[in-house]
C-alpha cells in the first residue's frame, strides 16, 4: 500500500469517527484534540495515525467503521503501518 492510499483510508476512518456522537468525545479526550484541530490536521499523517490507532483499539469499532466505509477489515491496520513508517517497532 502506498502513502496516498493509506491517507485515503485514514480519512475515511476519520469521517466515520466524526459521525460517532458517543465515540468522538472519547477520541478527543484521549488525544487532547478539539474539533478545530480535527479540521486543521486532517491531512497530517501523524494525526491520521492516531485516528487509526484509536479505532483499532476495539474490534467492534473496526468492524463498524469498515462496514460503513466499505473497507476490508484489515485495511485500517495496513494503512496505519504505512503511515507509521518502517521506524516504528511493533511488539505484537
N, C-alpha and C positions, 0 to 999 in steps of 0.2 A: 504494500500500500504506500502511495506517495503522500507527501506532506499535505498537498492541497485536498486530496480525498479525505485524509484524516481530519482536516479542519472542517470540511463539509459535514462529516458525520458528527463531530463535536458540536457544531452549530445546530444541527437537527436535535441533538440531545439537549442543548441549552434551550431551544424554543419549546421543547416538551417540558422541561423543568419549570420554565417561566409560567406555563399554564397550569401548574400543580399548586393550587392555593394552599394546601396543607404542607407540602414538601418544600416549596420555595423558601419560606421563612427559616426552615431548619438549615438549608444550604447557606443562606445569607448569614445566619447566626454563627455557623461553624467556620465560615471563611472570613467574617468581618466585613464582607462586601455589602453594598447597598444597591438600590435599583439604578442609580446613576453609574456606578462602577460596572454593572452588568452591561449597560449600553456602551460605555467607553472602552471596555476591554473585551468586547465580544469577538474580536479577531486576534487577540493576543494568545499565542499558543500555550503559554504558561497558565493563563486563566482557563482556557478551554480544557487543559489537562485537569485542572481542579474540578471542573464540572464533571468530567468523565470519572475521575477518582471517586467523587461523591456518589454518582449514580451507580457505580459498580460496587458500592458497599453492600447493596441489598439485591439479591437475585430478582425479587419481585419488581423492584424499580427498573431493572434492566429489561425484564420481560414486558412490562407496561410501556416503557419508552420505545423499545424496538417494535412492538406490535403497533403502536400508534404512529411511528415514523417509518414503518415498512423497512426495517433494518434486520439483518440476521443477528441473532443474539450475541455472537462473538465480535461483532463489529465495534462496539464501544471499547472493548479491551484492546483490539488490534489498533484502533485509532489512538488510544492512549499510549500504547507502546511507541508508535511513530512520533507522536508529539513530545514524548519524554526524551526521545533520542537514545542513542546507544550508551550514553554515560551513566544511566540510572541502573542501579543494582536491583534485581528482583530476587527476593528470597523465597518465593513460593514456586 
